[in-house]
Amino acid sequence: METKRTNKDLLVKGIQNMGICVVLMFLGPTMLHLAFSNPDKPTYILVLIIAIVLCLGAIFFLFRGIYIIMQSLFKN
């Protein structure tokens, strides 16, 4: 009888995704604050769009990282 083991390669991939998420969780709101602090600058719209994309990326990598970690722990 084979025992269930954690897929370590998949676990590392999930932790890497969570690391990317943490970086984006700090970078996105920081850029969003910078954009809202300078609405009169000509690059306001560009910085705002980049900040929103970074925040959405953080959400994406959060769910993707959790999904990959769950697969490494519970998938046969």
N, C-alpha and C positions, 0 to 999 in steps of 0.2 A: 504494500500500500504506500502510495506516494504522499508525502506531507506537503501542505501548501506552503510555498515560500514567496517572499516578496521579490518582485522583479526589480533588482537594484538599478539596472540601466534606465528603466522607465521611471523609477523614483527620482533618480538624479535629474532626468529631463523635467519632471514636474517641479522639482525644487528650483531649477534654473528658471522656469517660467515664473515661479513665485518671486524670485529675485528681480526679474525684469519688471514685474508688477510693482514691487516696492520702490524701485527707481522711478517709475512713471507716476506712482502715487505722490511722490514729492515734487517731481518736475512739473507735472501738469497743473496742479493748483498754484504753484509758484509763478508759472508763466501767466496763468489766468489772473492772478493778483496784479502782476506787472501790466497786463493789458488793461485792466479796469482802472489802474492808477494813472494811466497816461492816455486818456481817450482823445486828446487833441493831437497826438503824434500821427504822422502819416502812415506808420506801420501798424497802427492799432488793429485793423481788421486782420492783417496777416498773423500777428502774434495771437490774436484771439482765436483764429481758426486752428493754428498749431496747438494752442493750449487745450482746446476742446478735443482735438484728435488724440492728444496725449492722455487726457482723462479717459476717453473711450478705450484707448489701448490698455490702460491700467485695468479697467473692468474686464476686458477681453482676456488678458493674461491671468487675471485672478481666477476666473471660471475655468479657463483652460488648464491652469496649474492644478487646481483642485480636482478636476476631472482626471488628469493624467495620474496624479497621486492615488486617487481611488482605484483606478485601473491597475496600478502596480501592486496595490495591497490586496484587492479582492478578486481580480480576474484569474482564471485558471491558466 
